[in-house]
Amino acid sequence: MDKILVFGHKNPDTDTICSAIVMEEIQNKMGLNVEAVRLGEINKETEYVLNYFNVKVPRLIEKVDEGQEVMLVDHNEFNQSVDGIENAKITMVIDHHKINNFSTKEPLMYYAEPIGCTATAIYKLCIVNNEEISKKMAELMLSAIISDTLLFKSPTTTPWDKKAAEELAKIAEIDIESFGLEMLKAGTNLDEYSEEQLINIDAKKFEKNGVNYIIAQVNTVSIEDVLKRQQEIEKAINKCIEENKLDLFIFTITDILNCNSEIIALGNRIDIVEKEYKLENNRAYLEGVVSRKKQLAPMIEKNI
């Protein structure tokens, strides 16, 4: 039987990696030959999780061949997926984002909900299908939920995310608060990243009405520490804009303790941002904004 690949979006985060690994276990139990893979380097937070639970990092792929069977988690937009996805055979999608620029030649299993995390959707599917949740699955799904909801502080958080986390914590035998804080803090160590790496840790590409833009995000406990590197960060952003023919790049620095963000916005369409926020020195402070999906991206879309 040919191997089926399951993966999340480029510039993978904890939900992308953990959900793919969990889906590999679920599908293989059902008799399929499925392998979790990744589309980029893992970040410090995800590295902490995999090391903590002694889980192997999925192998890296850069493209898929025509006709390759794949399952997508945590994304559906082709411009966020692997090279060659247009010609792959997509058999399943499990997601919590809007559906955009997505089509398939054949029917598929598609499950998406407006919840805080893909892992929550997988948890719900396990419950509905009476799928046993192993300790390893619980550990990874819980980590993903903590990550995507910022320990339930993000506006994307729903009652289902909290309920899933509570039940998974029992199986995993983990204290959510203490583990969650340590996990999130592990992802805020940004000193080892070059500016080019920094703006690509968690960057997602979008397109609307001919406007091509990227919204990137990093988590920190000190926005000011990151802004000390603003000049070099802007050089990296401008290089990315030129190489990718972008109209706008928004680099979001999120304070996970105080739940605020500061953005650096560059490109020939910064007017889109300035319809909502006045930029000074290419920056704007966004009080109470922590979610790209629920707060920042909809604002940008509305103003294009």
C-alpha positions in Angstrom: 0.0 0.0 0.0 1.4 3.4 -1.0 2.1 5.7 1.9 -0.3 8.6 2.6 1.3 11.8 3.9 -0.4 14.0 6.6 0.9 17.5 7.3 0.0 21.0 8.3 0.9 24.4 6.8 4.3 25.8 6.0 6.2 27.4 8.9 4.6 24.8 11.2 3.5 25.6 14.7 2.6 23.3 17.5 -0.9 22.6 16.4 0.3 21.7 12.9 2.9 19.3 14.0 1.0 17.7 16.9 -2.2 17.3 14.9 -0.3 15.6 12.1 1.4 13.1 14.5 -1.9 12.3 16.2 -3.6 11.8 12.8 -0.9 9.4 11.8 -1.6 7.2 14.9 -5.4 7.3 14.3 -5.2 6.4 10.7 -2.6 3.7 11.1 -4.9 2.1 13.7 -7.5 2.0 11.0 -5.2 0.0 8.8 -3.9 2.8 6.5 -0.2 3.5 5.8 0.1 7.1 7.0 3.1 9.2 7.8 3.2 12.6 9.5 5.6 15.0 7.8 6.4 18.7 8.1 6.8 21.6 5.7 9.4 23.6 7.5 11.6 23.8 10.6 9.9 23.4 14.0 9.9 26.4 16.4 11.2 26.4 19.9 7.8 25.8 21.5 7.2 22.7 19.4 10.7 21.5 20.0 10.0 21.8 23.8 6.8 19.8 23.4 8.4 17.0 21.4 11.4 16.7 23.6 9.2 16.8 26.8 7.2 13.8 25.6 10.1 12.1 23.8 8.4 12.3 20.4 10.4 12.2 17.1 10.3 15.2 14.9 8.5 14.3 11.6 10.7 14.3 8.5 10.8 17.4 6.3 9.3 17.4 2.8 9.5 20.3 0.2 7.1 19.0 -2.4 4.8 16.2 -3.4 4.5 14.3 -6.6 1.4 14.3 -8.8 -1.2 11.9 -7.5 0.4 11.6 -4.1 -2.3 10.9 -1.5 -2.3 13.5 1.3 -4.3 14.5 4.3 -4.2 18.2 5.4 -4.5 19.4 9.0 -4.6 23.0 10.3 -4.9 24.6 6.8 -6.7 24.4 3.5 -5.3 27.3 1.4 -3.0 26.0 -1.3 -0.6 28.9 -0.9 0.1 27.8 2.7 0.6 24.2 1.7 3.3 22.1 0.1 4.6 22.7 -3.4 2.7 20.5 -5.8 -0.5 20.3 -3.7 -2.6 21.3 -6.7 -1.8 17.9 -8.3 -2.0 15.8 -5.2 -4.9 13.6 -4.2 -6.4 15.2 -1.1 -8.3 12.6 0.8 -9.0 14.4 4.1 -8.9 17.9 5.7 -9.3 18.7 9.4 -9.1 22.4 10.1 -10.4 25.4 12.0 -9.8 28.1 9.5 -11.9 29.7 6.8 -12.1 27.8 3.5 -10.3 29.7 0.8 -8.8 28.9 -2.6 -9.6 25.2 -2.1 -10.9 22.7 -4.6 -10.4 19.0 -5.3 -11.1 16.7 -8.3 -12.6 14.0 -6.1 -14.8 13.8 -3.0 -13.1 13.8 0.3 -13.7 13.8 4.1 -13.7 17.5 5.1 -14.2 18.5 8.8 -13.8 22.1 10.0 -15.2 24.0 12.9 -14.8 27.6 14.2 -12.9 26.5 17.2 -9.5 27.5 18.7 -7.4 24.6 17.5 -7.3 21.7 15.0 -6.5 19.3 17.8 -9.8 20.2 19.4 -11.5 19.1 16.2 -9.6 15.8 16.2 -10.6 15.3 19.9 -14.2 15.7 19.0 -13.9 13.3 16.1 -12.3 10.7 18.5 -15.3 11.1 20.9 -17.9 10.8 18.1 -16.2 7.7 16.6 -15.4 6.1 20.0 -11.7 6.3 19.1 -9.5 5.5 22.1 -7.2 8.4 23.0 -3.7 7.2 24.0 -1.6 9.0 26.5 0.7 10.2 23.7 -2.2 11.5 21.7 -3.6 13.3 24.8 -0.2 14.9 25.5 0.2 16.2 21.9 -3.4 17.4 21.5 -3.3 19.2 24.9 -0.1 20.9 23.9 -1.6 22.0 20.6 -4.7 23.5 22.3 -2.6 25.3 24.9 -0.5 26.8 22.1 -3.3 27.9 19.7 -5.4 29.4 22.5 -2.5 31.0 24.4 -3.6 29.0 27.5 -7.2 30.1 26.8 -6.4 33.8 26.6 -6.9 34.1 22.9 -10.4 35.3 21.6 -10.4 32.2 19.4 -10.9 30.0 22.5 -14.3 28.2 22.7 -15.9 26.2 25.4 -15.0 23.1 23.4 -11.3 23.9 23.5 -11.5 24.2 27.3 -13.5 21.0 27.7 -11.1 19.1 25.4 -8.1 20.4 27.3 -9.6 19.3 30.6 -10.3 15.8 29.4 -7.0 15.4 27.7 -5.1 16.6 30.8 -6.7 13.8 32.8 -5.5 11.2 30.3 -2.1 12.8 30.0 -1.8 13.3 33.8 -0.7 16.9 33.3 -1.4 20.1 35.2 -2.6 22.4 32.4 -1.5 25.7 34.0 2.0 24.8 35.1 2.9 22.9 31.9 1.2 25.4 29.7 3.2 28.4 31.1 6.5 26.6 30.7 5.6 25.5 27.2 4.6 29.0 26.1 7.7 30.5 27.7 9.9 28.1 25.8 8.6 29.5 22.6 9.5 33.1 23.5 13.3 32.5 23.4 14.0 34.4 20.1 17.6 35.3 20.6 18.9 32.4 18.6 17.0 33.3 15.5 18.4 35.5 12.7 16.1 38.2 11.5 15.2 36.2 8.4 14.3 33.2 10.6 12.4 35.4 13.0 10.0 36.7 10.4 9.4 33.2 9.1 8.8 31.4 12.4 5.1 31.6 11.9 4.3 33.4 8.7 1.2 32.8 6.6 0.7 34.1 3.1 -2.7 35.4 1.9 -4.2 36.9 -1.3 -7.3 38.9 -1.8 -8.4 41.1 -4.7 -4.9 40.9 -6.2 -3.2 42.0 -3.0 -0.5 39.5 -1.9 0.5 39.8 1.8 2.0 37.9 4.7 1.0 38.1 8.3 3.8 36.8 10.5 3.7 36.4 14.3 6.1 35.7 17.1 5.3 35.3 20.8 7.4 37.0 23.5 7.4 38.1 27.1 9.0 41.4 26.1 7.9 43.3 23.0 10.7 45.9 23.6 13.4 43.2 23.4 12.2 42.3 19.9 11.9 45.9 18.8 15.6 46.5 19.6 16.2 44.6 16.4 13.7 46.6 14.3 16.2 47.9 11.8 17.5 44.5 10.9 14.0 43.0 11.0 12.9 45.6 8.5 15.8 44.7 6.2 14.7 41.1 6.3 11.1 42.0 5.7 11.9 44.2 2.7 14.0 41.4 1.2 11.1 39.0 1.6 8.7 41.6 0.0 11.0 41.9 -3.0 11.6 38.2 -3.4 8.0 37.2 -3.1 6.5 40.2 -4.9 4.4 41.1 -1.9 2.2 44.2 -1.4 2.3 44.1 2.4 4.1 42.3 5.2 2.8 42.6 8.8 5.2 41.3 11.5 3.2 40.8 14.7 5.0 40.7 18.1 2.6 39.3 20.7 3.1 39.7 24.4 1.7 36.4 25.8 1.6 37.6 29.4 -0.3 40.9 28.9 -2.2 39.9 25.7 -1.2 42.8 23.5 0.7 43.1 20.2 2.9 45.5 18.3 3.2 45.3 14.5 5.8 46.3 12.0 4.1 46.9 8.7 6.0 47.4 5.4 5.1 47.4 1.7 3.3 49.5 -0.9 -0.1 48.8 0.7 0.5 49.9 4.2 -2.6 52.1 3.6 -4.6 49.0 4.3 -3.3 48.9 7.9 -3.6 52.6 8.4 -7.3 52.4 7.8 -7.4 51.0 11.3 -4.1 51.9 13.0 -1.8 54.9 12.7 1.7 53.8 11.9 4.6 55.6 13.5 8.1 54.5 12.5 6.4 51.7 10.6 4.9 50.4 13.9 1.5 50.3 15.7 0.5 49.1 19.1 -2.6 46.8 19.1 -4.1 46.6 22.6 -5.8 43.4 23.3 -4.9 41.8 19.9 -3.3 38.4 20.1 -5.0 36.4 17.4 -4.0 36.5 13.7 -7.0 34.4 12.7 -9.7 36.1 14.7 -8.5 39.7 15.0 -5.7 40.8 12.7 -6.5 38.9 9.4 -10.2 39.8 9.3 -9.2 43.5 9.8 -6.8 43.4 6.9 -9.3 41.5 4.7 -12.0 44.0 5.5 -9.9 46.9 4.3 -8.6 45.4 1.1 
